[in-house]
Amino acid sequence: MQENEVPGKLLFVINPIAGDIDKTDLEEEITVICEEHGINYTFYKTTGDKDDEAIKSLIEKNKPDAVFAVGGDGTVSHVGALLIGTNTPLGIIPLGSGNGLSKDLNIPQDTEEALELIHRHVIRNIDTLDINGQPSIHLSDLGFNALVVKRFSDGETRGPGAYAWIAMQEFLSYEPKFYTIETDNERFEGEAFMVTIANANAFGSNANINPTGILNDGRFEICLIERFPKAAALGILYKLYTNSIDESVYTRKLSCRKAVIHNTNHEVMHIDGEPVNFGEEVRVTIKPKSLKVILPVPESA
Ligand SMILES: Nc1ncnc2c1ncn2[C@@H]1O[C@H](COP(=O)(O)OP(=O)(O)OP(=O)(O)O)[C@@H](O)[C@H]1O
């Protein structure tokens, strides 16, 4: 599909439970827009079980011009991973409890505005990461936040309140872990509270760990929050939510094209919000401009 072209055929992957938002009217709205613009459309509703295989075979069978992920960051990551290295762009209709990548891409958070992307948009290429053979499009990390993500996904309660509650409980007893990090241009050895492998900028919660990150510059950042006194926690939190974390004396950033993280303590990790267990060595490489994404037409145009 060419830039600005109205697509002929679209696949919509809808996560019915994402964000605890009722999406029954949404299919109707999408149908109206597609029919108005002469677009062929297919819906796939996720079940939470073997969705990747089902979506992959729908893509092979229907050969859509683009695939829209309708849900939160989890849905976007699953769909995006299937499109890396292909000519098929990823569209996002943000409807999850965390919509981090869509915010970093300046996709409207208002559903009606986001739905306009179906027929009016530009297509751009963004970088993705390969982490021990698994794709990462957004943010992955080791340490404190990964532990909270794991506890949250093991638990029954969803939503930002549950996440904040787990974070507060874990924070009281969490001790920074030792890491050795070798990138293509520098080396870090020491303790860190949190090690974020950042292709993008902010988590779905709006905590911006990598304010200066650029999604298509052929580089990624390893953002470290080093050991800090407990009394400094509120200041760090404030900086995370005011796009100024780089000013904290407890942070450090490594910008690179590839890196090996020696996770000596086998600390838990997540990739784009999904807990993973890799053992000691975590190898990260950038895949420049490997994913096409559908974006709003810039205002200047
Ligand atoms: N029909 C379904 N029933 C239950 N779980 C599902 C279903 N479809 C997808 N899922 C699960 O939903 C998760 C992705 O949700 P997503 O991140 O898009 O929305 P969210 O509201 O932001 O999610 P979260 O609950 O993680 O905050 C995946 O773990 C996936 O397995």
The ligand as an SDF file (V2000), in Angstrom:
LIG
                    3D

 31 33  0  0  0  0  0  0  0  0999 V2000
  -10.8830  -12.7300   24.6030 N   0  0  0  0  0  0  0  0  0  0  0  0
   -9.9090  -12.6050   25.5250 C   0  0  0  0  0  0  0  0  0  0  0  0
  -10.1170  -13.0120   26.7870 N   0  0  0  0  0  0  0  0  0  0  0  0
   -9.1710  -12.8950   27.7360 C   0  0  0  0  0  0  0  0  0  0  0  0
   -7.9310  -12.3630   27.4940 N   0  0  0  0  0  0  0  0  0  0  0  0
   -7.6610  -11.9330   26.2550 C   0  0  0  0  0  0  0  0  0  0  0  0
   -8.6360  -12.0250   25.2080 C   0  0  0  0  0  0  0  0  0  0  0  0
   -8.0800  -11.5380   24.0760 N   0  0  0  0  0  0  0  0  0  0  0  0
   -6.8160  -11.1540   24.3920 C   0  0  0  0  0  0  0  0  0  0  0  0
   -6.5700  -11.3640   25.6900 N   0  0  0  0  0  0  0  0  0  0  0  0
   -5.3420  -11.0030   26.4290 C   0  0  0  0  0  0  0  0  0  0  0  0
   -5.3180   -9.5660   26.5340 O   0  0  0  0  0  0  0  0  0  0  0  0
   -3.9710   -9.1410   26.7630 C   0  0  0  0  0  0  0  0  0  0  0  0
   -3.6360   -7.9090   25.9880 C   0  0  0  0  0  0  0  0  0  0  0  0
   -4.4310   -6.8750   26.4000 O   0  0  0  0  0  0  0  0  0  0  0  0
   -4.0260   -5.3870   25.9770 P   0  0  0  0  0  0  0  0  0  0  0  0
   -2.6640   -5.0700   26.4940 O   0  0  0  0  0  0  0  0  0  0  0  0
   -4.2630   -5.1870   24.5430 O   0  0  0  0  0  0  0  0  0  0  0  0
   -5.1130   -4.5480   26.7290 O   0  0  0  0  0  0  0  0  0  0  0  0
   -4.9740   -3.8180   28.1300 P   0  0  0  0  0  0  0  0  0  0  0  0
   -6.3350   -3.4780   28.6230 O   0  0  0  0  0  0  0  0  0  0  0  0
   -4.0250   -2.6710   28.0170 O   0  0  0  0  0  0  0  0  0  0  0  0
   -4.3790   -4.9670   28.9230 O   0  0  0  0  0  0  0  0  0  0  0  0
   -3.8610   -5.0960   30.3850 P   0  0  0  0  0  0  0  0  0  0  0  0
   -4.9600   -5.9150   31.0220 O   0  0  0  0  0  0  0  0  0  0  0  0
   -2.5680   -5.8050   30.1860 O   0  0  0  0  0  0  0  0  0  0  0  0
   -3.7430   -3.7270   30.9620 O   0  0  0  0  0  0  0  0  0  0  0  0
   -3.0860  -10.3180   26.3160 C   0  0  0  0  0  0  0  0  0  0  0  0
   -2.4830  -10.8470   27.4830 O   0  0  0  0  0  0  0  0  0  0  0  0
   -4.0650  -11.3220   25.7100 C   0  0  0  0  0  0  0  0  0  0  0  0
   -3.6580  -12.6380   25.9240 O   0  0  0  0  0  0  0  0  0  0  0  0
  1  2  1  0
  2  3  1  0
  2  7  2  0
  3  4  2  0
  4  5  1  0
  5  6  2  0
  6  7  1  0
  6 10  1  0
  7  8  1  0
  8  9  2  0
  9 10  1  0
 10 11  1  0
 11 12  1  0
 11 30  1  0
 12 13  1  0
 13 14  1  0
 13 28  1  0
 14 15  1  0
 15 16  1  0
 16 17  2  0
 16 18  1  0
 16 19  1  0
 19 20  1  0
 20 21  2  0
 20 22  1  0
 20 23  1  0
 23 24  1  0
 24 25  2  0
 24 26  1  0
 24 27  1  0
 28 29  1  0
 28 30  1  0
 30 31  1  0
M  END
$$$$
